[in-house]
Amino acid sequence: MTVHELKISPEYFGPVAEGIKTFETRKDDRSYKVRDLLLLKEYKNGAFTGNAVLKEVTYLTTDYQQIDYVTLAIKEPNFDLLDSTFGYNKAACLNMGCEPLWVLEQATDEDLEANISAVDASDVF
């Protein structure tokens, strides 16, 4: 499994983050595979905004696409996938909605423990 860091325009970022847009059509230049993760980083006016969302590829097809393009079906990654990829603490933080970019690049175990313990018990299912 690979984590692909990709730019995404604000007009698409919101619907993807909300789970309304459940696919991405991309140039097929990264050897995408089912179970890969997409770290979609909002990009506006030539710069990253700091907003990011993590999605899992569940299906892909090149049928009915322009040559060299692929459509990727995406969803929220499940906890087991995140745990096997990043370890329990980072998976828990991602599941709680911490910004993926922060977790993947900056979070320390102490940061994660502080955030996990700060969650209200009513938030736990």
N, CA, C and O atoms as a MOPAC input file, in Angstrom:
PM7 MOZYME 1SCF
protein

 N      0.83500 1    -1.17600 1     0.00000 1
 C      0.00000 1     0.00000 1     0.00000 1
 C      0.87800 1     1.23800 1     0.00000 1
 O      1.92700 1     1.28500 1     0.64300 1
 N      0.42000 1     2.23600 1    -0.74000 1
 C      1.15800 1     3.48400 1    -0.87600 1
 C      0.26600 1     4.64000 1    -0.43700 1
 O     -0.94800 1     4.60100 1    -0.63900 1
 N      0.86300 1     5.66700 1     0.16100 1
 C      0.15400 1     6.91200 1     0.44300 1
 C      0.54600 1     7.89900 1    -0.65300 1
 O      1.71500 1     8.26400 1    -0.78200 1
 N     -0.43800 1     8.32600 1    -1.44000 1
 C     -0.20900 1     9.27500 1    -2.52100 1
 C     -0.62600 1    10.66500 1    -2.04500 1
 O     -1.78700 1    10.87700 1    -1.69600 1
 N      0.30800 1    11.60700 1    -2.03000 1
 C     -0.00900 1    12.99100 1    -1.68400 1
 C     -0.38700 1    13.71100 1    -2.96600 1
 O      0.40000 1    13.76700 1    -3.91100 1
 N     -1.60100 1    14.26400 1    -2.99900 1
 C     -2.12900 1    14.87500 1    -4.21400 1
 C     -2.73600 1    16.24300 1    -3.92000 1
 O     -3.31100 1    16.46000 1    -2.85300 1
 N     -2.60500 1    17.15500 1    -4.86500 1
 C     -3.28300 1    18.44600 1    -4.79500 1
 C     -4.75300 1    18.24100 1    -5.15700 1
 O     -5.09700 1    17.37300 1    -5.95900 1
 N     -5.61700 1    19.06800 1    -4.54100 1
 C     -7.03400 1    19.04900 1    -4.89800 1
 C     -7.56800 1    20.47700 1    -4.79400 1
 O     -7.27900 1    21.18400 1    -3.82900 1
 N     -8.34200 1    20.89400 1    -5.78600 1
 C     -8.92900 1    22.23900 1    -5.81100 1
 C    -10.01100 1    22.36700 1    -4.74400 1
 O    -10.67100 1    21.38400 1    -4.40700 1
 N    -10.19600 1    23.58000 1    -4.20800 1
 C    -11.22200 1    23.80200 1    -3.18300 1
 C    -12.62900 1    23.36600 1    -3.62300 1
 O    -13.40900 1    22.87800 1    -2.80700 1
 N    -12.94900 1    23.54200 1    -4.90800 1
 C    -14.28100 1    23.16300 1    -5.38200 1
 C    -14.54000 1    21.66500 1    -5.24300 1
 O    -15.69200 1    21.24200 1    -5.14600 1
 N    -13.47900 1    20.86400 1    -5.23200 1
 C    -13.62500 1    19.41900 1    -5.06200 1
 C    -13.31000 1    18.98100 1    -3.63300 1
 O    -13.82900 1    17.97000 1    -3.16000 1
 N    -12.46500 1    19.73900 1    -2.95200 1
 C    -12.04700 1    19.34100 1    -1.60500 1
 C    -13.24200 1    19.21700 1    -0.66000 1
 O    -13.38200 1    18.20900 1     0.03300 1
 N    -14.10000 1    20.23100 1    -0.62900 1
 C    -15.25400 1    20.20900 1     0.28300 1
 C    -16.12600 1    18.97700 1     0.09100 1
 O    -16.38400 1    18.25800 1     1.05700 1
 N    -16.59200 1    18.71000 1    -1.13800 1
 C    -17.42000 1    17.52400 1    -1.35100 1
 C    -16.70200 1    16.20500 1    -1.02100 1
 O    -17.33500 1    15.26600 1    -0.53900 1
 N    -15.40100 1    16.12700 1    -1.27400 1
 C    -14.66300 1    14.91200 1    -0.91800 1
 C    -14.58700 1    14.77900 1     0.60100 1
 O    -14.83400 1    13.70200 1     1.14200 1
 N    -14.24600 1    15.86800 1     1.29000 1
 C    -14.12300 1    15.83500 1     2.74800 1
 C    -15.45500 1    15.48400 1     3.40600 1
 O    -15.47800 1    14.81100 1     4.43600 1
 N    -16.56300 1    15.93500 1     2.82000 1
 C    -17.89100 1    15.65500 1     3.37500 1
 C    -18.40300 1    14.26600 1     3.00200 1
 O    -19.42000 1    13.82300 1     3.53600 1
 N    -17.71800 1    13.57500 1     2.09900 1
 C    -18.14300 1    12.24400 1     1.69000 1
 C    -19.19200 1    12.24700 1     0.59000 1
 O    -19.77100 1    11.20600 1     0.27800 1
 N    -19.44200 1    13.41600 1    -0.00300 1
 C    -20.42100 1    13.53000 1    -1.08700 1
 C    -19.81000 1    13.06600 1    -2.40400 1
 O    -20.44400 1    12.33300 1    -3.16300 1
 N    -18.59000 1    13.48800 1    -2.67200 1
 C    -17.85500 1    13.06800 1    -3.87600 1
 C    -17.01700 1    11.85900 1    -3.48000 1
 O    -16.09400 1    11.97500 1    -2.67400 1
 N    -17.33800 1    10.70600 1    -4.04200 1
 C    -16.70800 1     9.45000 1    -3.63000 1
 C    -15.82200 1     8.85500 1    -4.71000 1
 O    -15.63100 1     7.64000 1    -4.77300 1
 N    -15.28100 1     9.72000 1    -5.56000 1
 C    -14.37800 1     9.25400 1    -6.61000 1
 C    -13.39300 1    10.36400 1    -6.95000 1
 O    -13.64600 1    11.54000 1    -6.68900 1
 N    -12.28600 1     9.97500 1    -7.52600 1
 C    -11.29200 1    10.90500 1    -8.06200 1
 C    -10.89300 1    10.39500 1    -9.43200 1
 O    -10.65100 1     9.19900 1    -9.59300 1
 N    -10.81700 1    11.26800 1   -10.42000 1
 C    -10.27400 1    10.92400 1   -11.72600 1
 C     -8.91300 1    11.59000 1   -11.81600 1
 O     -8.79000 1    12.80800 1   -11.68800 1
 N     -7.89700 1    10.77600 1   -12.03800 1
 C     -6.51500 1    11.26200 1   -12.01300 1
 C     -5.72800 1    10.69600 1   -13.17600 1
 O     -6.07900 1     9.66300 1   -13.74400 1
 N     -4.65300 1    11.39400 1   -13.51900 1
 C     -3.69600 1    10.86800 1   -14.49500 1
 C     -3.11900 1     9.58500 1   -13.90300 1
 O     -2.73600 1     9.54800 1   -12.73400 1
 N     -3.06200 1     8.54700 1   -14.71100 1
 C     -2.60700 1     7.23200 1   -14.22800 1
 C     -1.08400 1     7.15300 1   -14.31200 1
 O     -0.53000 1     6.38500 1   -15.09900 1
 N     -0.41300 1     7.96600 1   -13.47900 1
 C      1.04700 1     8.02900 1   -13.51000 1
 C      1.68400 1     7.59800 1   -12.18800 1
 O      2.87600 1     7.81500 1   -11.97200 1
 N      0.88500 1     6.98600 1   -11.30000 1
 C      1.40100 1     6.61600 1    -9.97800 1
 C      1.18300 1     5.15000 1    -9.62300 1
 O      1.43100 1     4.75500 1    -8.48400 1
 N      0.73800 1     4.35500 1   -10.54600 1
 C      0.47000 1     2.93700 1   -10.27400 1
 C     -0.47500 1     2.75900 1    -9.09100 1
 O     -0.18600 1     1.99900 1    -8.16600 1
 N     -1.60600 1     3.46400 1    -9.12400 1
 C     -2.60100 1     3.35400 1    -8.06300 1
 C     -3.07400 1     1.91900 1    -7.92800 1
 O     -3.15600 1     1.18400 1    -8.91200 1
 N     -3.38800 1     1.52200 1    -6.68700 1
 C     -3.90100 1     0.18800 1    -6.40500 1
 C     -5.00600 1     0.29000 1    -5.36500 1
 O     -5.04500 1     1.23400 1    -4.57600 1
 N     -5.90500 1    -0.69300 1    -5.37000 1
 C     -6.91600 1    -0.78900 1    -4.32400 1
 C     -6.20100 1    -0.90300 1    -2.98900 1
 O     -5.19700 1    -1.60700 1    -2.87900 1
 N     -6.71100 1    -0.21600 1    -1.97400 1
 C     -6.18800 1    -0.11100 1    -0.60500 1
 C     -5.10500 1     0.95700 1    -0.45400 1
 O     -4.65700 1     1.21300 1     0.66400 1
 N     -4.67100 1     1.59100 1    -1.55400 1
 C     -3.77300 1     2.73900 1    -1.41100 1
 C     -4.52200 1     3.85000 1    -0.68800 1
 O     -5.75300 1     3.88300 1    -0.68500 1
 N     -3.77800 1     4.74800 1    -0.08300 1
 C     -4.36000 1     5.90800 1     0.57800 1
 C     -4.04500 1     7.16100 1    -0.21700 1
 O     -2.93600 1     7.32100 1    -0.72800 1
 N     -5.03000 1     8.05600 1    -0.32000 1
 C     -4.84400 1     9.34300 1    -0.97100 1
 C     -4.86700 1    10.41900 1     0.10400 1
 O     -5.87000 1    10.59200 1     0.79700 1
 N     -3.77200 1    11.13500 1     0.24000 1
 C     -3.73600 1    12.29700 1     1.11000 1
 C     -4.00800 1    13.49200 1     0.20300 1
 O     -3.10600 1    13.98900 1    -0.47300 1
 N     -5.25600 1    13.94600 1     0.19500 1
 C     -5.69000 1    15.01800 1    -0.69500 1
 C     -5.51600 1    16.34400 1     0.02800 1
 O     -6.16700 1    16.60500 1     1.04000 1
 N     -4.62400 1    17.18400 1    -0.50600 1
 C     -4.25600 1    18.45200 1     0.11800 1
 C     -4.84300 1    19.59900 1    -0.69500 1
 O     -4.53500 1    19.76200 1    -1.87600 1
 N     -5.69300 1    20.39200 1    -0.04600 1
 C     -6.35400 1    21.49800 1    -0.73900 1
 C     -5.31200 1    22.50600 1    -1.23200 1
 O     -4.40000 1    22.89100 1    -0.50000 1
 N     -5.47300 1    22.92300 1    -2.49500 1
 C     -4.51300 1    23.79200 1    -3.17000 1
 C     -5.27300 1    24.92700 1    -3.83300 1
 O     -6.14100 1    24.69400 1    -4.67500 1
 N     -4.94300 1    26.16800 1    -3.44900 1
 C     -5.67700 1    27.32600 1    -3.96600 1
 C     -4.70700 1    28.46300 1    -4.24200 1
 O     -3.83500 1    28.75200 1    -3.42200 1
 N     -4.85300 1    29.10100 1    -5.38300 1
 C     -4.02800 1    30.25200 1    -5.75800 1
 C     -2.52700 1    29.95400 1    -5.64300 1
 O     -1.75500 1    30.78500 1    -5.16400 1
 N     -2.13300 1    28.77400 1    -6.08300 1
 C     -0.71900 1    28.42700 1    -6.11400 1
 C     -0.10700 1    28.02700 1    -4.78500 1
 O      1.11700 1    27.95400 1    -4.67000 1
 N     -0.93700 1    27.76300 1    -3.76800 1
 C     -0.39400 1    27.39000 1    -2.45700 1
 C     -1.33600 1    26.41700 1    -1.74700 1
 O     -2.54000 1    26.40100 1    -2.00200 1
 N     -0.76900 1    25.61000 1    -0.85700 1
 C     -1.57500 1    24.71000 1    -0.04200 1
 C     -2.26400 1    25.52200 1     1.05500 1
 O     -1.67200 1    26.43500 1     1.63000 1
 N     -3.52400 1    25.17700 1     1.33700 1
 C     -4.29500 1    25.90900 1     2.34400 1
 C     -4.06800 1    25.37000 1     3.75400 1
 O     -4.36900 1    26.05500 1     4.73100 1
 N     -3.54100 1    24.15300 1     3.86900 1
 C     -3.39400 1    23.51000 1     5.16700 1
 C     -4.49500 1    22.49200 1     5.43100 1
 O     -4.40000 1    21.70500 1     6.37300 1
 N     -5.54400 1    22.50200 1     4.60300 1
 C     -6.61400 1    21.50900 1     4.73400 1
 C     -6.21500 1    20.24400 1     3.98800 1
 O     -5.66500 1    20.30200 1     2.88800 1
 N     -6.49800 1    19.11200 1     4.59800 1
 C     -6.17800 1    17.83100 1     3.97000 1
 C     -7.17300 1    16.78800 1     4.44000 1
 O     -7.75200 1    16.90700 1     5.52000 1
 N     -7.36600 1    15.77200 1     3.62600 1
 C     -8.24500 1    14.66300 1     3.97600 1
 C     -7.60600 1    13.37300 1     3.47400 1
 O     -6.97200 1    13.35000 1     2.41900 1
 N     -7.78000 1    12.30900 1     4.24000 1
 C     -7.20700 1    11.01600 1     3.88700 1
 C     -8.32900 1    10.09500 1     3.42800 1
 O     -9.33500 1     9.95100 1     4.12400 1
 N     -8.16900 1     9.47000 1     2.26100 1
 C     -9.16600 1     8.55500 1     1.70200 1
 C     -8.48800 1     7.27000 1     1.25200 1
 O     -7.30000 1     7.25900 1     0.93200 1
 N     -9.25500 1     6.19500 1     1.23400 1
 C     -8.76700 1     4.88600 1     0.79900 1
 C     -9.34800 1     4.55700 1    -0.57200 1
 O    -10.53500 1     4.78100 1    -0.81000 1
 N     -8.52600 1     4.03000 1    -1.47500 1
 C     -8.98900 1     3.59500 1    -2.79100 1
 C     -9.64800 1     2.23000 1    -2.63000 1
 O     -9.02800 1     1.28800 1    -2.13500 1
 N    -10.92100 1     2.12600 1    -3.05500 1
 C    -11.65600 1     0.86700 1    -2.92900 1
 C    -11.86300 1     0.16500 1    -4.26700 1
 O    -12.14400 1    -1.03300 1    -4.30700 1
 N    -11.72500 1     0.91400 1    -5.36500 1
 C    -11.95400 1     0.35500 1    -6.69600 1
 C    -11.31800 1     1.30800 1    -7.68900 1
 O    -11.23300 1     2.50900 1    -7.43200 1
 N    -10.87100 1     0.78600 1    -8.81900 1
 C    -10.36100 1     1.67000 1    -9.87100 1
 C    -10.69900 1     1.10300 1   -11.23300 1
 O    -10.82500 1    -0.10800 1   -11.42100 1
 N    -10.84200 1     2.02000 1   -12.18000 1
 C    -11.14900 1     1.61200 1   -13.54300 1
 C    -10.54900 1     2.59400 1   -14.54100 1
 O    -10.45300 1     3.79400 1   -14.28200 1
 N    -10.15100 1     2.05800 1   -15.68000 1
 C     -9.69800 1     2.89300 1   -16.79000 1
 C    -10.72700 1     2.88100 1   -17.91100 1
 O    -10.53300 1     3.53700 1   -18.93400 1
 N    -11.82900 1     2.13600 1   -17.73000 1
 C    -12.88500 1     2.08300 1   -18.74000 1
 C    -13.50600 1     3.45800 1   -18.92500 1
 O    -13.74500 1     4.17200 1   -17.95100 1
 N    -13.75900 1     3.82200 1   -20.13700 1
 C    -14.47000 1     5.05600 1   -20.49400 1
 C    -13.73700 1     6.32500 1   -20.06200 1
 O    -14.36300 1     7.37000 1   -19.88600 1
 N    -12.42900 1     6.24300 1   -19.89200 1
 C    -11.63300 1     7.40200 1   -19.49000 1
 C    -10.78400 1     7.87000 1   -20.66100 1
 O    -10.59400 1     7.15100 1   -21.64200 1
 N    -10.28300 1     9.08500 1   -20.53700 1
 C     -9.27600 1     9.53100 1   -21.48800 1
 C     -8.07300 1     8.60100 1   -21.35300 1
 O     -7.87900 1     7.98700 1   -20.30400 1
 N     -7.28400 1     8.49700 1   -22.38400 1
 C     -6.07700 1     7.67400 1   -22.33400 1
 C     -5.18300 1     8.17500 1   -21.20100 1
 O     -5.01400 1     9.38200 1   -21.02500 1
 N     -4.61900 1     7.25600 1   -20.44500 1
 C     -3.70300 1     7.54000 1   -19.34100 1
 C     -4.38800 1     8.14500 1   -18.11000 1
 O     -3.72000 1     8.76500 1   -17.28300 1
 N     -5.70500 1     7.97700 1   -17.97600 1
 C     -6.42800 1     8.43200 1   -16.78400 1
 C     -7.11400 1     7.25100 1   -16.11400 1
 O     -7.40400 1     6.24100 1   -16.75500 1
 N     -7.36900 1     7.38800 1   -14.82700 1
 C     -8.01900 1     6.34700 1   -14.04600 1
 C     -9.04100 1     7.01000 1   -13.12100 1
 O     -8.81900 1     8.11300 1   -12.62300 1
 N    -10.15700 1     6.32600 1   -12.90100 1
 C    -11.12500 1     6.78100 1   -11.90300 1
 C    -10.98600 1     5.88500 1   -10.68400 1
 O    -11.00700 1     4.65800 1   -10.78500 1
 N    -10.84300 1     6.52700 1    -9.52700 1
 C    -10.63700 1     5.82700 1    -8.26500 1
 C    -11.86000 1     6.01900 1    -7.38100 1
 O    -12.23100 1     7.15500 1    -7.08400 1
 N    -12.49200 1     4.93600 1    -6.95800 1
 C    -13.55000 1     5.02100 1    -5.95300 1
 C    -12.85400 1     5.17000 1    -4.60200 1
 O    -11.89800 1     4.45300 1    -4.30900 1
 N    -13.34400 1     6.11500 1    -3.77300 1
 C    -12.67400 1     6.39800 1    -2.49900 1
 C    -13.68000 1     6.40600 1    -1.34800 1
 O    -14.87100 1     6.65400 1    -1.53900 1
 N    -13.16700 1     6.12800 1    -0.15200 1
 C    -13.98500 1     6.16000 1     1.05600 1
 C    -13.09600 1     6.48800 1     2.24100 1
 O    -11.87100 1     6.53600 1     2.12400 1
 N    -13.73200 1     6.71400 1     3.38800 1
 C    -12.97100 1     6.90100 1     4.61900 1
 C    -12.20700 1     5.60700 1     4.89000 1
 O    -12.79200 1     4.52800 1     4.79900 1
 N    -10.93500 1     5.68300 1     5.21800 1
 C    -10.19900 1     4.45100 1     5.51700 1
 C    -10.69200 1     3.83800 1     6.82400 1
 O    -11.02600 1     4.56000 1     7.76300 1
 N    -10.73800 1     2.51400 1     6.88500 1
 C    -11.17800 1     1.87700 1     8.12600 1
 C    -10.03300 1     1.82100 1     9.12900 1
 O     -8.86100 1     1.94000 1     8.77000 1
 N    -10.39200 1     1.64000 1    10.36900 1
 C     -9.41200 1     1.69800 1    11.44800 1
 C     -8.33200 1     0.62400 1    11.29700 1
 O     -7.15600 1     0.89700 1    11.53800 1
 N     -8.71500 1    -0.59000 1    10.90200 1
 C     -7.73000 1    -1.67500 1    10.77400 1
 C     -6.66100 1    -1.34000 1     9.74800 1
 O     -5.48200 1    -1.62700 1     9.95800 1
 N     -7.06500 1    -0.73600 1     8.64200 1
 C     -6.10000 1    -0.34300 1     7.61300 1
 C     -5.14400 1     0.71600 1     8.16000 1
 O     -3.93200 1     0.62500 1     7.96400 1
 N     -5.69200 1     1.71700 1     8.84500 1
 C     -4.84400 1     2.76700 1     9.40900 1
 C     -3.90900 1     2.20600 1    10.46700 1
 O     -2.73500 1     2.57400 1    10.52200 1
 N     -4.42700 1     1.31600 1    11.30700 1
 C     -3.61300 1     0.71900 1    12.36600 1
 C     -2.45800 1    -0.07000 1    11.76500 1
 O     -1.32800 1     0.03500 1    12.24100 1
 N     -2.72400 1    -0.85900 1    10.72400 1
 C     -1.65900 1    -1.66400 1    10.12500 1
 C     -0.63900 1    -0.78600 1     9.39300 1
 O      0.51900 1    -1.17700 1     9.24400 1
 N     -1.05800 1     0.38700 1     8.94000 1
 C     -0.17300 1     1.28000 1     8.20400 1
 C      0.63000 1     2.19800 1     9.11800 1
 O      1.83600 1     2.36200 1     8.93400 1
 N     -0.04700 1     2.80200 1    10.11400 1
 C      0.57900 1     3.85400 1    10.91600 1
 C      0.77800 1     3.48600 1    12.37600 1
 O      1.50100 1     4.18700 1    13.08400 1
 N      0.16100 1     2.41300 1    12.84800 1
 C      0.21200 1     2.08400 1    14.26000 1
 C     -1.03100 1     2.59800 1    14.96600 1
 O     -1.72900 1     3.48200 1    14.47100 1
 N     -1.29000 1     2.03000 1    16.12400 1
 C     -2.54800 1     2.27200 1    16.82500 1
 C     -2.77500 1     3.74600 1    17.15800 1
 O     -3.86300 1     4.26600 1    16.91000 1
 N     -1.78000 1     4.42500 1    17.70900 1
 C     -1.98600 1     5.81300 1    18.15000 1
 C     -2.34000 1     6.73400 1    16.98900 1
 O     -3.27900 1     7.52400 1    17.08700 1
 N     -1.60500 1     6.63700 1    15.90800 1
 C     -1.89100 1     7.50800 1    14.76900 1
 C     -3.22100 1     7.12800 1    14.12700 1
 O     -3.94900 1     8.00300 1    13.66100 1
 N     -3.54800 1     5.83800 1    14.09400 1
 C     -4.83300 1     5.41200 1    13.54900 1
 C     -5.96800 1     5.98000 1    14.38200 1
 O     -6.97300 1     6.43200 1    13.83300 1
 N     -5.82000 1     5.96300 1    15.70000 1
 C     -6.86200 1     6.51000 1    16.57500 1
 C     -7.04000 1     7.99700 1    16.32700 1
 O     -8.16800 1     8.48900 1    16.29000 1
 N     -5.95700 1     8.70700 1    16.16000 1
 C     -6.02900 1    10.15200 1    15.91200 1
 C     -6.69600 1    10.42500 1    14.57000 1
 O     -7.54100 1    11.31600 1    14.47700 1
 N     -6.34000 1     9.68900 1    13.54100 1
 C     -6.96300 1     9.87400 1    12.23900 1
 C     -8.45500 1     9.56800 1    12.31100 1
 O     -9.26700 1    10.26600 1    11.70400 1
 N     -8.81400 1     8.51500 1    13.06000 1
 C    -10.21300 1     8.15400 1    13.19500 1
 C    -11.00700 1     9.24000 1    13.90800 1
 O    -12.20800 1     9.38200 1    13.67600 1
 N    -10.34600 1    10.01300 1    14.77600 1
 C    -11.01800 1    11.05500 1    15.53700 1
 C    -11.09600 1    12.36100 1    14.76400 1
 O    -11.66200 1    13.33600 1    15.25900 1
 N    -10.54200 1    12.39900 1    13.56900 1
 C    -10.68200 1    13.57900 1    12.74500 1
 C     -9.53900 1    14.56900 1    12.84900 1
 O     -9.65600 1    15.68500 1    12.34400 1
 N     -8.43900 1    14.20100 1    13.48500 1
 C     -7.27900 1    15.08800 1    13.47900 1
 C     -6.82500 1    15.24100 1    12.03700 1
 O     -6.97600 1    14.32300 1    11.23100 1
 N     -6.27900 1    16.37900 1    11.72000 1
 C     -5.89700 1    16.65500 1    10.34800 1
 C     -4.83100 1    15.66100 1     9.87800 1
 O     -3.76800 1    15.57400 1    10.49400 1
 N     -5.08800 1    14.91100 1     8.80300 1
 C     -4.16500 1    13.86300 1     8.36900 1
 C     -2.73200 1    14.33800 1     8.14700 1
 O     -1.79100 1    13.62900 1     8.50600 1
 N     -2.54800 1    15.51100 1     7.56800 1
 C     -1.20600 1    15.99900 1     7.29400 1
 C     -0.41200 1    16.11200 1     8.58600 1
 O      0.75500 1    15.72300 1     8.64000 1
 N     -1.04800 1    16.65100 1     9.63200 1
 C     -0.40200 1    16.78500 1    10.93600 1
 C     -0.01300 1    15.41800 1    11.48500 1
 O      1.09600 1    15.24400 1    11.99000 1
 N     -0.90600 1    14.46300 1    11.39000 1
 C     -0.62200 1    13.13000 1    11.92400 1
 C      0.50100 1    12.45800 1    11.15500 1
 O      1.40400 1    11.87400 1    11.75500 1
 N      0.45300 1    12.53500 1     9.83100 1
 C      1.43900 1    11.82500 1     9.02600 1
 C      2.82400 1    12.43600 1     9.12000 1
 O      3.81900 1    11.72000 1     9.01100 1
 N      2.91100 1    13.75600 1     9.32100 1
 C      4.21300 1    14.40600 1     9.22600 1
 C      4.75100 1    14.95500 1    10.54300 1
 O      5.96500 1    15.11100 1    10.67400 1
 N      3.89500 1    15.25700 1    11.52800 1
 C      4.36600 1    16.00700 1    12.66800 1
 C      4.05400 1    15.41000 1    14.03600 1
 O      4.75500 1    15.71400 1    15.00200 1
 N      3.04900 1    14.59100 1    14.14700 1
 C      2.59200 1    14.15800 1    15.46200 1
 C      3.61800 1    13.29300 1    16.18500 1
 O      4.22000 1    12.39500 1    15.59600 1
 N      3.80300 1    13.57700 1    17.46000 1
 C      4.62000 1    12.71400 1    18.31800 1
 C      3.66600 1    11.83800 1    19.12200 1
 O      2.46900 1    12.11800 1    19.18200 1
 N      4.18200 1    10.78900 1    19.73300 1
 C      3.34200 1     9.93800 1    20.56300 1
 C      2.70600 1    10.73900 1    21.70000 1
 O      1.56100 1    10.48300 1    22.07300 1
 N      3.44900 1    11.71500 1    22.25400 1
 C      2.92100 1    12.53400 1    23.34400 1
 C      1.75000 1    13.39800 1    22.85200 1
 O      0.75100 1    13.55200 1    23.55400 1
 N      1.88000 1    13.95700 1    21.64900 1
 C      0.79300 1    14.74900 1    21.07300 1
 C     -0.46300 1    13.90400 1    20.91200 1
 O     -1.56500 1    14.32300 1    21.26400 1
 N     -0.27200 1    12.71000 1    20.37400 1
 C     -1.41100 1    11.84700 1    20.12700 1
 C     -2.07400 1    11.42100 1    21.42700 1
 O     -3.30100 1    11.40300 1    21.52400 1
 N     -1.27100 1    11.07900 1    22.42400 1
 C     -1.83000 1    10.66200 1    23.70600 1
 C     -2.64000 1    11.80100 1    24.32000 1
 O     -3.71500 1    11.56300 1    24.87100 1
 N     -2.14600 1    13.02500 1    24.23400 1
 C     -2.86600 1    14.17700 1    24.77800 1
 C     -4.19900 1    14.37200 1    24.05600 1
 O     -5.21300 1    14.65100 1    24.69700 1
 N     -4.20700 1    14.22900 1    22.74100 1
 C     -5.44000 1    14.40100 1    21.98100 1
 C     -6.42800 1    13.27600 1    22.23500 1
 O     -7.63300 1    13.51000 1    22.32800 1
 N     -5.92000 1    12.06000 1    22.34700 1
 C     -6.81100 1    10.92700 1    22.58700 1
 C     -7.45500 1    11.03900 1    23.95900 1
 O     -8.65200 1    10.78600 1    24.09400 1
 N     -6.69200 1    11.41200 1    24.98000 1
 C     -7.25000 1    11.49000 1    26.32800 1
 C     -8.17300 1    12.67900 1    26.48600 1
 O     -8.97200 1    12.70800 1    27.42200 1
 N     -8.08700 1    13.66800 1    25.59600 1
 C     -8.94000 1    14.85500 1    25.70200 1
 C    -10.31200 1    14.63000 1    25.10500 1
 O    -11.18100 1    15.49500 1    25.22700 1
 N    -10.53600 1    13.48700 1    24.45900 1
 C    -11.82700 1    13.22000 1    23.84800 1
 C    -12.87300 1    12.95200 1    24.92900 1
 O    -12.61600 1    12.21900 1    25.88400 1
 N    -14.03200 1    13.54100 1    24.77200 1
 C    -15.12500 1    13.35100 1    25.70500 1
 C    -15.61300 1    11.90500 1    25.60400 1
 O    -15.70300 1    11.36100 1    24.50400 1
 N    -15.92400 1    11.28700 1    26.72700 1
 C    -16.38100 1     9.89200 1    26.74500 1
 C    -17.62700 1     9.70300 1    25.90000 1
 O    -17.84400 1     8.61400 1    25.36700 1
 N    -18.45100 1    10.73200 1    25.76200 1
 C    -19.66500 1    10.60900 1    24.95500 1
 C    -19.35800 1    10.46300 1    23.47000 1
 O    -20.22300 1    10.05400 1    22.69600 1
 N    -18.11000 1    10.79900 1    23.06000 1
 C    -17.70500 1    10.66600 1    21.65600 1
 C    -17.31000 1     9.23900 1    21.30000 1
 O    -17.18000 1     8.90800 1    20.12100 1
 N    -17.12000 1     8.39800 1    22.30100 1
 C    -16.66600 1     7.03200 1    22.07000 1
 C    -17.87600 1     6.13500 1    21.89800 1
 O    -18.80300 1     6.16500 1    22.70800 1
 N    -17.86300 1     5.34000 1    20.84500 1
 C    -18.99100 1     4.44800 1    20.56700 1
 C    -18.79700 1     3.12700 1    21.26400 1
 O    -19.64200 1     2.24000 1    21.15100 1

